[in-house]
Amino acid sequence: MIKNKNIGLATGLLLFIVILLFPTPESLPLEAKHVLAVAALMASWWVTEAIPIPATALLPILLFPILGVMSGTEVTQPYAHHLIYLFLGGFLIAVTIEKWNLHRRIALYTIELIGVTPRRIILGFMIASASLSMWISNTAATMMMVTIGLAVLKQVVDEIERDPDLHIDTSPKKFRFGIALMLGIAYAASIGGIATLIGTPPNAIMAGVIETHFNQNISFLNWMIFALPLSVTMLFITWYYLTHFAFPSEIEHLPGGKETIEREIDELGKMSRQEKTVLLVFGLVAILWITRGFIKVEAFKFITDSTIAMAGALLLFIIPSNLKKGEFLLDWKTACKIPWDILILFGGGFALAKGFTDSGLTQVIANQLDVLQGSNLLLIIIAVTTVVIILTEITSNTATASMFLPIIAALAVAMYIHPYTLMIAVALAASFAFMLPVATPPNAIAFSSHYFTIRQMARTGIWLNLIGVILISLFVKFYLPLVWGIDINELPENIAIQTTLLNK
């Protein structure tokens, strides 16, 4: 690992220096060459994690002003992009939900509602994991669901071993129900995250790059209208594949499963006033996110999804949990637990995208890719989706999205197709990594349960990756234009004009 980091560190610096020293072609502005050098350096360090990923995201602040790409004032503006505050607000609401254990209650009631046969238990866990991952980090959702899952497995294993009539190998890596449950939890967390703009970082990066390049805004509701059906479809296909083909359960009815869930619910006790208040604030924020576009009030004209997120977070700081002790639903100690590194990573991705646009590098890439004009659009979508899914198995999904999206934006313009087509495919594909434990935090957390081997995960995940490629491609090609009312085969005039203005 250390050797790979050292190689990555040296490779990145070498690429950076070579590109800077290479003679500048007439078709390439000097600033564009400098951005290309920085992009090569960042990509190399992101892929190999030569230095911490968020630290790499800070490179534009240092290098863009030094290389004359943009001023220090201009380059720091993307690090305060309004979409970063959407995620900041979402993170603050999420840690409050976790602080008051509301996420555990939601998960347990979901599992109890779905049922307690082996397949239904797995479905319940997957629905709970996906639902939580739509609103809180997939890492936090997976950690909690794996903990509950292991408790259920322990009870089930104990009951099986007590029954002399059941001859089932319940050891880890052999107990098919346990394998399917752990994999299902991890996969569902990644699948659920794509359903909302705040569910996973690539979604927000995609929205930010679209705004930077084309001055277009994707609303919270519009994204859910498109992505939620895809998420639900993939979730049920994954569940069916895990429980009917990959790891069908050894028995029809699990002893002790229902009792464990009921005991866990009893231990939670009655819903506290704090839980109810947090749920109310969260519900209000979610409703406003979904309905903002329909509220035709003058006062709402300048309100964005970020405004709503921050309003919800501030409410949690203001509403007391214990008035006598001067305690509030959310305190700063809890707030410090949010993943600040992700926010920095967003800023780096947005700064890099701005560098691509402002320097003219996007247009240069587009000019080189115009040979693809007239190619079969569905095949292009499939190819792009496949490449990103393969890459995101070994690199951070956020870093992958940050690297690919500016280039894909240029590719779309070069092909004279709607840029949403390929950019949305990239964002979705960056979250569909099912083969390796290192691909995503949920995969790693589930792997730490020791219920399955890397080989079992890879053998299962490769089929889900292929299904993901097909589903993403079909949804983008056929469902996206239907629900958003766009023609994906043509470059809209307003986007073409905006691209021309930016490149000037």
C-alpha positions in Angstrom: 0.0 0.0 0.0 2.8 2.4 1.0 4.7 1.4 -2.2 1.6 2.2 -4.3 1.3 5.6 -2.7 4.9 6.4 -3.3 4.6 5.4 -6.9 1.4 7.5 -7.2 3.1 10.5 -5.7 6.0 10.3 -8.1 3.9 9.5 -11.1 1.6 12.5 -10.5 4.5 14.9 -10.1 6.2 13.5 -13.2 3.0 13.9 -15.3 2.5 17.4 -14.0 6.1 18.5 -14.9 6.1 16.7 -18.3 2.8 18.4 -19.4 4.1 21.8 -18.2 7.3 21.4 -20.2 5.7 19.9 -23.3 5.5 22.4 -26.2 2.1 24.1 -26.3 0.1 23.2 -29.5 -1.5 26.1 -31.3 -4.9 24.7 -30.7 -4.3 24.6 -26.9 -4.4 27.8 -24.9 -1.5 28.0 -22.3 -4.0 28.2 -19.4 -5.7 25.1 -20.7 -2.4 23.2 -20.7 -1.8 24.3 -17.2 -5.2 23.0 -16.1 -4.5 19.7 -17.9 -1.3 19.4 -15.9 -3.1 20.0 -12.6 -5.9 17.6 -13.6 -3.3 14.9 -14.4 -1.6 15.4 -11.0 -4.9 15.3 -9.1 -6.2 12.3 -11.0 -3.0 10.4 -10.2 -3.0 11.3 -6.6 -6.8 10.6 -6.3 -6.5 7.1 -7.9 -3.5 6.0 -5.8 -4.4 8.1 -2.6 -0.8 9.2 -2.6 -1.9 11.9 -0.1 -5.3 12.1 1.6 -8.0 12.5 -1.0 -9.3 15.8 0.4 -5.8 17.2 0.5 -5.5 16.6 -3.2 -8.8 18.5 -3.7 -7.0 21.6 -2.3 -4.4 21.7 -5.0 -6.3 24.1 -7.3 -6.1 26.8 -4.6 -2.3 26.6 -4.7 -1.6 25.8 -8.4 -4.3 27.7 -10.4 -3.1 31.2 -9.2 0.6 30.2 -9.5 0.0 29.0 -13.1 -2.1 32.0 -14.1 -5.3 30.0 -14.6 -7.4 32.2 -12.3 -6.9 34.4 -9.3 -6.8 33.2 -5.7 -10.2 34.9 -5.1 -11.8 33.1 -8.1 -10.4 29.7 -7.4 -11.7 29.7 -3.8 -15.3 30.5 -4.8 -16.2 26.9 -5.9 -15.2 25.8 -2.4 -18.3 27.7 -1.1 -20.6 26.6 -3.9 -24.2 26.5 -2.8 -24.5 22.8 -3.4 -21.8 22.3 -0.7 -24.2 23.9 1.7 -26.9 21.6 0.6 -24.7 18.7 1.7 -23.6 20.5 4.8 -27.2 21.0 5.9 -28.0 17.4 5.0 -25.0 16.1 7.0 -26.1 18.2 10.1 -29.6 16.8 9.9 -28.2 13.3 9.5 -25.9 13.4 12.5 -28.8 14.7 14.6 -30.9 11.7 13.5 -28.1 9.5 14.5 -27.5 11.3 17.8 -31.1 10.6 18.9 -31.1 7.0 17.5 -34.0 7.8 15.2 -32.4 5.9 12.3 -32.3 2.7 14.3 -36.0 3.0 15.1 -36.9 3.6 11.5 -34.8 0.6 10.4 -36.3 -1.8 12.9 -39.9 -0.9 12.2 -39.2 -1.2 8.5 -37.8 -4.7 9.0 -40.7 -5.7 11.3 -43.2 -4.4 8.7 -41.8 -6.4 5.8 -41.8 -9.8 7.5 -39.5 -12.4 9.0 -39.0 -15.2 6.5 -35.4 -15.4 5.2 -36.2 -13.5 2.0 -38.4 -11.0 3.6 -35.9 -10.3 6.4 -33.2 -9.6 3.7 -35.7 -7.4 1.8 -36.6 -5.5 5.0 -32.9 -4.9 5.8 -32.2 -3.7 2.2 -35.2 -1.4 2.1 -34.2 0.1 5.5 -30.6 0.5 4.4 -31.5 2.1 1.1 -34.1 4.4 2.7 -31.6 5.6 5.3 -28.9 6.1 2.7 -31.2 8.5 0.7 -30.8 11.0 3.6 -27.8 10.1 5.7 -24.3 8.9 4.7 -24.3 5.4 3.3 -21.4 4.6 5.7 -23.5 5.5 8.7 -26.5 3.6 7.3 -24.4 0.5 6.7 -22.7 0.5 10.0 -26.0 0.6 11.8 -27.7 -2.0 9.6 -24.7 -4.4 9.8 -24.8 -4.1 13.6 -28.6 -5.0 13.7 -28.0 -7.7 11.1 -25.3 -9.4 13.1 -27.6 -9.4 16.2 -30.3 -11.1 14.1 -27.8 -13.6 12.7 -26.5 -14.5 16.2 -30.0 -15.2 17.4 -30.8 -17.3 14.3 -27.6 -19.3 14.5 -28.1 -20.0 18.2 -31.7 -21.3 17.5 -30.5 -23.5 14.5 -27.7 -25.0 16.6 -30.2 -25.8 19.4 -32.5 -27.7 16.9 -31.3 -31.3 16.5 -33.4 -31.7 13.3 -31.6 -28.9 11.5 -28.3 -29.8 9.9 -27.1 -26.5 8.5 -23.6 -25.1 8.4 -24.0 -21.7 10.0 -20.3 -20.8 10.0 -19.3 -17.5 8.3 -18.7 -17.8 4.6 -20.9 -20.9 4.4 -24.2 -19.7 5.8 -26.0 -18.5 2.7 -28.6 -16.4 4.6 -25.8 -14.6 6.4 -23.8 -13.9 3.2 -26.9 -12.6 1.4 -27.9 -10.4 4.3 -24.5 -8.7 4.7 -24.1 -8.2 1.0 -27.6 -7.0 0.7 -27.1 -4.3 3.3 -24.0 -3.0 1.6 -25.4 -3.0 -1.9 -28.7 -1.4 -0.8 -26.8 1.5 0.9 -25.1 2.3 -2.4 -28.3 1.8 -4.5 -30.4 4.0 -2.1 -27.9 6.9 -2.2 -28.6 7.6 -5.9 -32.2 8.4 -5.3 -31.6 12.0 -3.9 -29.2 14.8 -4.7 -27.8 14.5 -1.1 -27.7 10.7 -1.0 -24.2 10.4 -2.5 -21.5 12.9 -3.4 -21.4 12.1 -7.2 -25.0 13.4 -7.6 -24.1 16.8 -6.1 -20.9 17.0 -8.1 -22.8 16.3 -11.3 -25.3 19.0 -10.4 -22.5 21.5 -9.6 -20.6 20.8 -12.9 -23.8 21.2 -14.9 -24.4 24.5 -13.2 -20.8 25.6 -13.8 -20.6 24.6 -17.4 -24.2 25.3 -18.6 -25.8 27.5 -16.0 -28.6 25.0 -15.6 -30.1 23.9 -12.3 -31.3 20.4 -11.3 -33.9 20.6 -8.6 -34.2 18.1 -5.7 -37.7 17.0 -7.0 -36.6 16.6 -10.6 -33.7 14.4 -9.6 -36.0 12.2 -7.4 -38.5 11.8 -10.2 -35.8 10.3 -12.4 -33.5 8.5 -10.0 -35.9 7.1 -7.4 -37.6 4.6 -9.8 -34.1 3.5 -11.0 -33.0 3.0 -7.4 -36.1 1.0 -6.5 -35.8 -1.1 -9.6 -32.1 -1.9 -9.0 -32.9 -2.6 -5.3 -35.5 -5.3 -6.1 -33.4 -6.8 -8.8 -30.4 -7.0 -6.4 -32.6 -8.6 -3.7 -34.1 -11.1 -6.1 -30.7 -12.1 -7.5 -29.2 -12.5 -4.0 -32.0 -14.5 -2.5 -33.0 -16.6 -5.5 -29.8 -17.2 -7.5 -26.6 -16.2 -5.6 -27.3 -17.3 -2.1 -30.8 -18.9 -1.6 -31.5 -19.5 2.1 -31.1 -23.0 3.5 -34.4 -22.9 5.3 -37.9 -21.4 4.7 -38.4 -20.0 8.2 -35.7 -18.6 10.4 -36.0 -19.5 14.1 -35.4 -16.5 16.4 -35.4 -13.8 13.8 -38.8 -12.3 14.7 -37.9 -12.4 18.4 -34.7 -10.5 17.9 -36.3 -7.7 16.0 -39.1 -7.4 18.6 -36.6 -7.4 21.4 -34.5 -4.7 19.7 -37.7 -2.6 19.3 -38.7 -3.1 22.9 -35.2 -2.0 24.1 -35.7 1.3 22.3 -38.8 2.1 24.4 -41.3 4.7 23.5 -40.4 7.4 21.0 -38.9 10.4 22.9 -40.0 14.0 22.5 -36.5 14.7 21.0 -37.0 11.9 18.4 -40.4 13.2 17.4 -39.1 16.8 17.0 -36.1 15.7 14.9 -38.5 13.6 12.8 -40.8 16.7 12.4 -37.9 18.9 11.3 -36.6 16.3 8.9 -40.0 15.7 7.4 -40.5 19.5 7.0 -37.2 19.8 5.2 -38.0 16.8 2.9 -41.4 18.2 2.0 -40.0 21.6 1.2 -37.2 20.1 -1.0 -39.9 18.2 -2.9 -42.4 21.1 -3.2 -40.2 24.1 -3.6 -40.7 24.3 -7.3 -44.5 24.4 -6.8 -44.5 27.3 -4.3 -45.2 30.4 -6.3 -44.6 33.0 -3.6 -42.4 36.1 -4.1 -40.6 35.4 -0.9 -39.5 31.9 -2.2 -38.1 33.2 -5.4 -34.5 33.2 -4.3 -34.7 30.2 -2.0 -32.7 27.1 -3.2 -32.5 23.5 -1.8 -29.4 24.7 0.0 -31.4 27.4 1.8 -33.9 24.8 3.0 -31.2 22.4 4.2 -29.4 25.1 6.2 -32.8 26.3 7.6 -33.4 22.7 8.9 -29.9 22.5 10.4 -30.2 25.8 12.1 -33.6 24.8 13.6 -31.9 21.8 15.2 -29.3 24.1 16.8 -32.1 26.4 18.1 -34.8 23.9 19.4 -33.9 22.8 23.0 -33.8 19.1 23.9 -33.6 20.0 27.6 -34.4 23.6 28.4 -33.4 23.4 32.0 -29.9 22.2 31.2 -29.6 24.5 28.2 -29.2 21.6 25.8 -30.3 21.5 22.2 -31.2 18.9 19.6 -27.9 19.5 17.9 -24.7 20.8 19.5 -21.4 21.7 17.9 -19.6 18.6 19.3 -22.1 16.4 17.4 -21.9 18.7 14.3 -18.1 18.2 14.2 -18.7 14.5 13.4 -20.0 15.3 9.9 -17.6 14.3 7.0 -15.9 17.6 6.4 -13.5 15.9 4.1 -16.3 15.3 1.6 -17.2 19.0 1.5 -13.6 19.9 0.7 -13.6 17.2 -2.0 -16.7 18.8 -3.5 -14.9 22.1 -3.6 -11.9 20.6 -5.4 -14.1 19.0 -8.0 -16.0 22.2 -8.6 -12.8 24.2 -8.8 -11.3 21.7 -11.3 -14.5 21.9 -13.4 -14.3 25.7 -13.4 -10.7 25.5 -14.5 -11.7 23.3 -17.4 -14.3 25.8 -18.5 -12.5 29.1 -17.9 -9.3 28.0 -19.5 -11.0 26.7 -22.7 -9.8 23.1 -22.0 -13.4 21.9 -22.3 -13.8 23.3 -25.8 -10.4 21.9 -26.9 -11.5 18.4 -25.7 -14.8 18.9 -27.4 -13.1 19.8 -30.7 -11.0 16.6 -30.5 -14.0 14.4 -29.8 -16.2 15.7 -32.6 -15.4 12.6 -34.6 -17.8 10.8 -32.4 -20.7 12.9 -33.7 -23.3 10.6 -35.3 -22.2 7.6 -33.2 -24.9 5.4 -31.7 -26.0 7.2 -28.6 -27.0 4.1 -26.6 -23.6 2.4 -27.3 -21.8 5.6 -26.1 -23.9 5.6 -22.9 -23.1 1.9 -22.3 -19.4 2.5 -22.9 -19.1 5.5 -20.6 -21.1 3.8 -17.9 -19.0 0.6 -18.1 -15.7 2.6 -17.9 -16.8 4.5 -14.8 -18.2 1.5 -13.0 -14.9 -0.4 -13.6 -12.8 2.6 -12.4 -14.9 3.3 -9.3 -14.2 -0.3 -8.1 -10.6 0.9 -7.3 -11.0 4.6 -6.8 -13.2 6.9 -4.7 -16.6 7.4 -6.4 -16.3 11.2 -5.6 -12.9 11.4 -7.1 -14.1 9.4 -10.2 -17.0 11.8 -10.7 -14.8 14.9 -10.2 -12.3 13.6 -12.9 -14.8 12.4 -15.5 -17.7 14.9 -15.4 -15.9 17.9 -17.0 -14.5 15.7 -19.8 -17.9 14.1 -20.3 -19.5 17.5 -20.5 -17.1 18.3 -23.4 -17.9 15.0 -25.0 -21.6 15.7 -25.0 -21.1 19.1 -26.6 -18.8 17.6 -29.2 -21.5 15.1 -30.1 -24.2 17.8 -30.2 -26.3 15.8 -27.7 -27.9 16.9 -24.5 -25.1 17.0 -21.8 -27.4 15.6 -19.2 -27.4 12.3 -21.0 -23.8 11.3 -20.4 -23.2 13.3 -17.2 -26.1 11.7 -15.4 -24.9 8.3 -16.5 -21.4 9.0 -15.1 -22.9 10.2 -11.7 -25.0 7.1 -11.4 -22.3 4.7 -12.5 -19.9 6.1 -9.9 -22.1 4.8 -7.1 -22.6 1.3 -8.6 -19.5 -0.6 -7.4 -20.4 -4.0 -6.1 -17.3 -6.2 -6.7 -14.6 -5.3 -4.2 -14.5 -4.4 -0.5 -12.3 -1.4 -1.2 -14.8 0.0 -3.8 -17.1 1.7 -1.2 -17.2 2.1 2.6 -20.5 0.0 2.7 -18.7 -2.8 1.0 -15.8 -2.6 3.4 -18.0 -2.5 6.5 -20.0 -5.5 5.3 -16.8 -7.3 4.5 -15.6 -6.7 8.1 -18.4 -8.9 9.3 -16.3 -11.9 8.0 -19.5 -13.5 6.5 -18.2 -13.6 3.0 -14.9 -13.8 1.0 -13.6 -11.3 -1.5 -14.1 -14.0 -4.2 -17.8 -14.4 -3.2 -18.3 -10.7 -3.3 -16.6 -10.3 -6.7 -18.5 -13.3 -8.2 -21.7 -11.7 -7.0 -20.8 -8.1 -7.8 -19.8 -8.6 -11.4 -23.3 -9.6 -12.3 -24.8 -6.7 -10.4 -22.3 -4.4 -12.2 -23.5 -5.7 -15.6 -27.1 -5.2 -14.5 -26.2 -1.7 -13.4 -24.7 -0.9 -16.8 -27.9 -2.1 -18.5 -30.3 -0.3 -16.2 -28.5 3.0 -16.1 -28.2 3.0 -19.9 -31.9 2.2 -20.4 -33.1 4.7 -17.9 -31.0 7.5 -19.3 -31.8 6.7 -22.9 -35.6 6.1 -22.6 -36.9 7.2 -19.1 -34.9 10.5 -18.7 -36.4 12.3 -21.8 -39.8 11.0 -20.8 -39.9 12.5 -17.3 -37.8 15.6 -17.9 -39.3 16.5 -21.2 -35.9 16.9 -23.0 -34.6 15.6 -26.3 -31.3 13.8 -25.4 -30.4 13.5 -29.1 -29.9 17.3 -29.6 -27.8 20.0 -27.9 -30.3 22.5 -26.6 -29.9 26.0 -28.0 -29.7 27.7 -24.6 -26.9 25.3 -23.5 -25.0 25.8 -26.8 -25.2 29.6 -26.3 -24.1 29.3 -22.7 -21.1 27.1 -23.7 -20.1 29.6 -26.4 -20.2 32.5 -23.9 -18.2 30.6 -21.3 -15.5 29.6 -23.8 -15.2 33.2 -24.9 
